[in-house]
Amino acid sequence: MNQRVALLSTTLGSTMAEDSENEADQLQRLLENNSAADIKEMWVVDDKGIVLATNDVGQKDSIVGKRNEYSDIDDFSMKQYVTLDDNNKRVYINVQPIQSPTGDSAVIGALYVKSDIEQKYSEIGNTALIFFTASLIAGLISIVVALLVARSITKPIKEMQKQAVRIAQGDYSEKVDVQGHDELSQLAETFNKLSDRIEDAQDTMEAERNRLDSVLTHMTDGVIATDRRGKVITINEMALSLLNTTSEQAIGQSILTLLDLEEEYTLRKLLETPEEILIDRSKSDSEEDRMTLRSDFAMIRRESGFISGLVVVIHDVTEQEKTAEERRQFVSNVSHELRTPLTSVRSYLEALEEGAWEDKTVAPEFIHVTLGETDRMIRMINDLLNLSRMDSGAQQMDLELVNFNELVDYILDRFDMMVNNQEKNYRIVREFTERDLWVEIDTDKIMQVIDNIMNNAIKYSPDGGKIEVHLMETHKNVVLSISDEGLGIPKKDLEKVFERFYRVDKARARQQGGTGLGLAISKEVMKAHQGQIWVESVEGKGSTFYISLPYEPYEEDIWE
């Protein structure tokens, strides 16, 4: 537009410089020829401000020859700007000075052009709207395409993420959907294979864990595993039972604390100790509460040699220790019991060798004592042999059906006959059940038991004392009790009287020729008969020994 106006102003300047008679018509034609639909007004003004021509033929008579009404033309300078007309429509004002073509740059007039640009702005707005709409549509299409592409990429990734979560939770039932042959599809296929391998490895580990748990659960020994700091990480049921604790209390606890070894060992010292460790877990000093545990320690080493923990195997060796202690005590007792008579025999023999045999008064006494001590040793050795046979199960039982009432009467009759030959007087009181009781026993061995109890009752009863013998029948047993009026047995010794070589009054028992094995043999005999023997006693008032034998009423009992 500006170039057209500038070119027109140059043409108008040439026409105005010719100063011809039809100048006005020529200017009018030039304006009409260069007029366009968007040009609302176009005036040519001379240097005095008089309108020489206009493109609006309808306003020609009212405007041409008159002074112009626009102040923009008064200074004949070039102006180009946008403004609003009376209808509040945007118009473009272009004032172009008309210079003389003679070359002296003299201004001889001005060209005033008012263009309607509202339509152009509308077209620009429409174009912008079309561009914006197209951009928006393109953007939406791009977003949709991007979402589809992103979905095609993220969907398998999300599926793999979900599958990873399921795998972490132990669920291997679902697989990632594999579509196509691109890199993501290959990754999904690889992920599925990895899932299968993890599932197989998990199944194998679970089977091994179950097998290990089963082994640990059914082991007769306690097993404890620790980490490298000595904290318990695994413990089986047997170990919990032996240590009298719970899994919640044991897990995470120091192995030294759990085994009560803190005062004697450090973890390093424990690792350096090759021998087994005996642990006393006794709750009290009584035999029933005694418990001895043997702990064996082994280090868990990795291939690199790094120690990652400990394995502790715990054995309950209470019975073994008790047996070993009894064996040691037994050997000690046998040695002691044999040494005393042997020492006595040696002393008398040495005295005889030194000339006492010539003394007719002393020699027979020495020989009598020596023979007594020899008989005592023989009885002890015979008792030991009997116990040994019973312990090994080599002792044969000669069972027969016996009227127990008559058997006890027979034994007591013998002791009644012996009372006249004893230095001590005693009285036997009998109280039997009226019905005859028939039991299946080894007569000789049961007689040995009753003889032993009766002998003890006589030994420890006071002169003129009473010995009561009761025979009774219970639901499924025959019970024989023998009571004396002796000194009784202290309560602390009641559990020990059936132990080998145990005597309440050792000096008195040895003086009276006892071997200390009678009650031990009696206990073994009653055990072989599936029976029991026990004692009740009040110190200072006497003791009552009981023997109980299995009993089933026989037909002859019922017919009576």
NUSE-265618 format. One line per 5 residues: number of its first residue (from 1); their letters; for each residue x, y, z of C-alpha. Coordinates in steps of 0.05 Angstrom, whole numbers. Each point is the difference from the previous one (the first is absolute). Layout:
<recs>
NUM	A	X/Y/Z; ...
</recs>
This chain:
<recs>
1	MNQRV	0/0/0; 55/50/19; 39/-15/-64; -63/12/-42; -13/66/35
6	ALLST	74/22/-9; -2/-18/-74; -66/36/-9; 28/63/34; 58/1/-49
11	TLGST	-48/-6/-59; -44/55/28; 62/44/8; 18/-7/-73; -72/17/-21
16	MAEDS	-3/61/45; 67/26/-26; -25/2/-73; -51/53/20; -48/-18/-57
21	ENEAD	-72/24/-8; -30/-68/13; 44/-12/61; -60/-10/46; -29/-53/-46
26	QLQRL	65/-36/-5; 8/-1/76; -71/-23/7; 11/-58/-49; 64/-21/35
31	LENNS	-37/-3/66; -58/-38/-30; 47/-49/-35; 39/-14/63; -60/-4/45
36	AADIK	-16/-67/31; -56/-30/40; 37/8/66; 16/74/-13; -54/43/30
41	EMWVV	29/69/-16; 56/25/-45; 15/75/-8; 52/40/-36; 15/67/33
46	DDKGI	45/56/-27; 51/37/40; -54/49/24; -44/-56/29; -52/4/-55
51	VLATN	-30/-67/-22; 16/-11/-73; -31/-69/-10; -35/-58/36; -16/-72/-16
56	DVGQK	-71/8/24; -39/26/-59; -61/14/44; 39/48/43; 37/33/-58
61	DSIVG	-41/63/-4; -3/10/76; 74/-11/14; 42/19/-62; 23/72/1
66	KRNEY	-10/7/74; 49/-1/56; 11/-68/31; -29/-15/69; 54/-47/25
71	SDIDD	56/28/44; 44/-59/-18; 12/32/-69; 17/70/24; 74/-12/10
76	FSMKQ	8/-42/-63; 43/-51/37; -5/-75/-10; -46/-34/49; -21/-73/6
81	YVTLD	-43/-24/58; -63/-38/20; -59/35/31; -75/-8/11; -51/35/-45
86	DNNKR	-67/27/21; -30/-70/-2; 53/-26/47; 32/-39/-56; 75/-6/-9
91	VYINV	28/41/-59; 70/9/-26; 22/72/-13; 57/11/-49; 22/71/-16
96	QPIQS	52/3/-55; 34/68/-19; -1/14/-76; 68/27/-21; 18/38/-62
101	PTGDS	32/-44/-54; 51/55/-15; 48/-29/52; -1/57/50; -43/-42/48
106	AVIGA	-51/56/5; -67/-24/29; -56/21/-47; -56/-38/34; -21/-61/37
111	LYVKS	-37/-65/-12; -49/-20/55; -23/-73/1; -48/-30/51; -5/-76/-6
116	DIEQK	-51/-46/33; 42/-53/37; -55/-30/43; -10/-53/-52; 74/-15/0
121	YSEIG	-1/-7/75; -60/-46/-6; 37/-41/-52; 62/-1/44; -44/-22/60
126	NTALI	-33/-53/-43; 67/-23/-24; 26/0/71; -62/-38/22; 9/-50/-56
131	FFTAS	74/-7/18; -16/-7/73; -55/-50/-14; 46/-38/-46; 56/3/52
136	LIAGL	-49/-23/53; -24/-58/-42; 72/-17/-18; 18/4/73; -58/-44/20
141	ISIVV	18/-49/-54; 72/2/23; -21/-12/72; -45/-58/-20; 55/-29/-42
146	ALLVA	50/12/55; -47/-33/51; -10/-59/-45; 75/-7/-12; 14/11/74
151	RSITK	-54/-50/18; 30/-51/-47; 67/12/36; -24/8/72; -53/-56/-1
156	PIKEM	50/-57/-2; 45/38/48; -59/8/49; -17/-74/-9; 72/-18/15
161	QKQAV	-2/46/61; -64/-34/25; 30/-68/-14; 62/21/39; -45/18/59
166	RIAQG	-36/-67/-6; 67/-36/-2; 22/37/63; -65/-24/33; 12/-71/-23
171	DYSEK	-53/-2/-55; 26/-30/-65; -67/-18/-31; -5/57/-51; 47/18/-57
176	VDVQG	15/64/-39; -38/2/-67; 51/-3/-56; -20/35/-66; 44/13/-60
181	HDELS	74/-9/-7; 28/67/22; 48/12/58; -56/6/51; -30/-66/-22
186	QLAET	68/-33/6; 8/32/69; -70/-26/20; 17/-70/-25; 66/2/39
191	FNKLS	-38/24/61; -48/-60/-5; 59/-48/-5; 32/34/60; -66/-8/38
196	DRIED	-2/-75/-16; 72/-8/24; -14/38/64; -62/-43/12; 40/-64/-11
201	AQDTM	55/26/46; -52/21/52; -33/-68/-3; 67/-34/9; 18/45/58
206	EAERN	-69/-11/31; 7/-75/-7; 70/3/31; -25/45/56; -58/-47/15
211	RLDSV	47/-59/-1; 48/37/47; -58/21/45; -25/-72/2; 69/-26/17
216	LTHMT	10/53/54; -69/-11/29; 8/-75/6; 72/0/24; 11/-26/70
221	DGVIA	54/52/10; -7/75/5; 28/41/-58; 14/75/2; 28/44/-57
226	TDRRG	27/70/11; 25/57/-43; 72/24/1; -14/43/62; -25/-61/39
231	KVITI	-74/20/-4; -48/-58/-5; -35/-4/-68; -26/-72/1; -19/-47/57
236	NEMAL	-38/-66/-3; -54/-25/47; 46/-48/37; 48/56/17; -58/44/24
241	SLLNT	-23/-58/44; 69/-14/28; 14/73/15; -71/12/26; -12/61/-43
246	TSEQA	-43/23/-58; 18/18/-72; -19/73/12; 47/5/59; 57/-38/-34
251	IGQSI	2/32/-69; 47/59/0; 30/-17/67; 75/-11/10; 19/-73/0
256	LTLLD	43/13/62; -61/28/37; -45/-56/-24; 48/-54/25; 20/38/64
261	LEEEY	73/3/-22; 11/76/5; 42/-5/64; 47/-53/-26; 6/12/-75
266	TLRKL	3/55/-52; -22/-13/-72; 73/-3/-22; 18/-49/56; -60/-42/-19
271	LETPE	25/-4/-72; 70/-20/23; -26/-55/46; 5/-67/-36; -29/-42/56
276	EILID	-72/-9/17; -30/41/56; -42/-30/56; -55/47/23; -36/-11/67
281	RSKSD	-74/19/-9; -23/-30/66; -59/36/31; 18/-25/70; 45/-50/36
286	SEEDR	-52/-56/-3; 11/-59/-46; -65/14/-38; 20/71/-17; 71/-17/-22
291	MTLRS	16/15/-73; 68/-1/-35; 7/22/-72; 59/-12/-46; 11/55/-52
296	DFAMI	42/-11/-62; 18/62/-41; 17/4/-73; 16/61/-42; -37/17/-65
301	RRESG	52/20/-51; -10/28/-70; 44/-20/-58; 41/63/12; 15/-24/71
306	FISGL	-44/54/32; -36/-25/63; -74/16/-9; -26/-34/63; -2/-59/47
311	VVVIH	-38/-65/4; -11/-28/70; -24/-71/11; -27/-13/70; -6/-70/29
316	DVTEQ	-35/-18/64; 52/-41/37; -33/1/67; -9/-75/2; 70/-14/-28
321	EKTAE	30/46/52; -42/-31/54; 21/-70/-22; 73/21/-3; -6/31/69
326	ERRQF	-33/-63/26; 54/-42/-32; 54/41/32; -36/-2/66; -11/-75/-7
331	VSNVS	74/-13/-13; 18/45/58; -49/-36/46; 22/-70/-21; 73/21/11
336	HELRT	-17/28/68; -44/-59/21; 53/-51/-20; 58/39/27; -28/1/71
341	PLTSV	-7/-76/10; 64/-12/-40; 38/48/46; -30/-35/60; 19/-70/-27
346	RSYLE	71/25/-17; 9/28/70; -21/-65/34; 41/-43/-47; 61/44/12
351	ALEEG	-11/-7/75; -5/-76/-7; 63/0/-43; 37/39/53; -15/-54/53
356	AWEDK	-71/10/23; -17/-70/-27; 38/-28/58; -47/33/49; -55/-51/10
361	TVAPE	-47/53/27; 10/54/-54; 12/-43/-62; -70/-31/-4; -32/69/8
366	FIHVT	44/29/-56; -18/-59/-45; -74/8/16; 1/75/-18; 40/-14/-64
371	LGETD	-51/-53/-22; -58/49/15; 31/55/-42; 13/-51/-55; -73/-22/2
376	RMIRM	-21/73/-4; 42/11/-62; -28/-63/-32; -72/24/14; 16/67/-30
381	INDLL	30/-30/-63; -60/-47/-7; -47/60/7; 40/38/-52; -4/-59/-47
386	NLSRM	-76/-3/10; -7/74/-14; 44/-6/-62; -43/-57/-27; -63/40/14
391	DSGAQ	28/62/-34; 20/-40/-62; -66/-37/-2; 36/-67/6; -37/-18/65
396	QMDLE	-53/-53/-16; -68/5/34; -29/-66/24; -73/21/5; -54/-43/34
401	LVNFN	-69/12/27; 6/6/75; -48/10/58; 31/64/25; -33/-3/69
406	ELVDY	32/-68/13; 68/23/-26; 2/61/46; -24/-44/59; 57/-49/-14
411	ILDRF	52/56/-1; -26/31/64; -2/-68/35; 74/-7/-13; 14/68/32
416	DMMVN	-45/-20/59; 43/-62/10; 64/42/-3; -22/47/55; 26/-46/54
421	NQEKN	70/-1/-31; 4/77/-7; 33/45/50; -59/47/-10; -73/-16/16
426	YRIVR	-54/21/-49; -73/-16/-14; -31/-11/-69; -72/21/-9; -37/-26/-62
431	EFTER	-62/28/-34; -20/-33/-65; -60/3/-46; -48/-57/12; 0/-23/-73
436	DLWVE	60/-38/-27; 38/42/-52; 32/-39/-57; 56/36/-37; 49/-21/-53
441	IDTDK	70/11/27; 71/-27/4; -6/-27/71; 74/0/17; 10/72/-21
446	IMQVI	-62/26/36; 21/-38/62; 68/35/-6; -35/68/-2; -44/-14/61
451	DNIMN	59/-31/38; 41/63/-13; -55/47/25; -13/-43/61; 74/-4/17
456	NAIKY	5/76/-4; -62/7/44; 30/-46/52; 69/34/-3; -26/70/10
461	SPDGG	-58/-15/49; 12/11/74; 3/-59/47; -71/-25/13; -26/39/-60
466	KIEVH	-60/-18/-43; 2/-16/-75; -67/5/-35; -13/-37/-65; -62/17/-41
471	LMETH	-24/-35/-64; -56/33/-39; -32/0/-68; -13/63/-42; -33/8/-68
476	KNVVL	54/-36/-40; 56/-11/50; 21/-40/61; 35/46/50; 44/-26/58
481	SISDE	22/51/52; 52/-13/55; 5/52/56; 52/7/55; 9/44/61
486	GLGIP	72/19/-14; 34/67/-6; -32/14/-67; 31/31/-62; 12/75/-9
491	KKDLE	-45/30/-53; 60/21/-43; 24/-72/-4; -67/-33/-20; 15/5/-75
496	KVFER	70/-29/8; -11/-62/43; -9/-43/-63; 67/23/-29; 58/-48/0
501	FYRVD	45/4/62; -43/54/31; -9/-5/75; -35/48/46; 46/-20/58
506	KARAR	63/-25/-34; 40/-18/62; -57/-40/32; -17/-35/-65; 71/-21/-13
511	QQGGT	7/-23/72; -61/-45/-10; 29/-30/-63; -43/33/-53; 25/8/-71
516	GLGLA	-42/60/-18; -28/-36/-60; -62/-35/29; -51/55/-16; 32/13/-68
521	ISKEV	-9/-75/-17; -71/2/27; -16/59/-46; 26/-37/-61; -39/-63/19
526	MKAHQ	-65/39/7; 13/35/-66; 9/-68/-34; -68/-20/28; -33/64/-27
531	GQIWV	-10/19/72; 22/56/46; 36/11/66; 0/63/41; 8/25/72
536	ESVEG	-35/47/47; 34/23/63; -4/49/57; 68/13/32; 1/-26/72
541	KGSTF	-64/-41/-8; 17/-54/-50; -7/-19/-74; -50/-37/-43; 23/-36/-63
546	YISLP	-51/-18/-54; 4/-49/-57; -54/-2/-53; -11/-57/-51; -48/-3/-59
551	YEPYE	-62/-41/17; -58/-28/-39; -53/-41/38; 2/-73/-23; -60/-45/-9
556	EDIWE	12/-37/65; -2/68/36; -67/17/-32; -30/-68/15; 16/7/73
</recs>
